[in-house]
Amino acid sequence: MSNIDYEQVPEIINEFLLYLGTVKNKSQNTIKEYYLDLRTFFRFLKVRRKLVDENTEFKDISIKDVDLALVKSVTITDIYEFMNYSITNRNNSAKTRARKASSLKTFFKYHTQKSLKLDDDPTKNLETPKIPKKLPKYLSLEESLELLNSVDGDHKERDYCILTLFLNCGLRLSELTALNLNSFKSERQLIVTGKGDKQRMVYLNDACVNAINEYKKVRPNDGVKDKEALFISKQYKRMSPKTVQAMVNKYLKKIGLDGAGYSVHKLRHTAATLMYQHGNVDIRVLQDILGHENLGTTEIYTHLSDKQMENAANANPLANVKPRKKAAAPDTPKGNTEN
């Protein structure tokens, strides 16, 4: 597990992290996030309980001595104080606080229901901060075409192929950089390894097949350090996520979308949105294409464009109904008035 000093991880947390990796099959990055959230909480708790010298820098507080007794002593009040600390001292967003709350809930649930080290779960009544729903940012169809048409230079076949896969298949950055030459089951079938090492089949359309074939014609073979890697950098290594990000940002800047909140991940949003809005792809099919575990995650892509909403309103069968004109009242005959 990268960037985790196991010598500083207490056994009660190490056991939990092992469970996440071996039983829940969480990715290394996800496990690291759980660890960092727990480390921050127990550092805070040690400060709150005055278990460290007041002059100790927060980042220097060791949690190696966190044991079952300390974990058992945690109360819901401690956790709400931690949530408040996350706002006032760390300026955490609702999304970050919700993640931290989830990490704590998962940790205490494990030790209550799985390891059985705890009798009571202090997080069972913990309310998770509500995250404001935001529509994902994405490129329009016209901007996507402009991005593809902007590709040039010594590595144009490679760069065009990468952008094509992002925009057509909705791959994650980590999924694209992990692609190998043997990732293809056939010319039109690509095996992708997603989060938690879960594999899924991605079907390639004509644009992807053509882009891949053109790139393979010029892909370096001699001197390549990772001969299995599909995408090779100018240093003849597997392209790293950082290198791919820099390449994508270069072309986004070229079409005037730099600094506008666009990124590699926004190309994944774009692929999903284009498939849903223009291809009428069913939401559950989209879930499988993107490799989402929960349908709720996929539903953020079902936002409707203004034009779609306008068309929907105009498609209503009552859209053109007008009120009938009232018939003029007949003249009342003289001498026949009612009293």
Helices and strands as residue ranges (DSSP letters): G 6-8, H 11-22, H 28-48, G 58-60, H 68-72, H 76-88, H 94-113, H 141-149, H 156-169, H 173-177, G 181-183, E 184-186, E 189-193, G 195-197, E 199-203, H 206-218, H 241-254, H 264-278, H 283-290, H 295-298, G 299-302, H 306-315
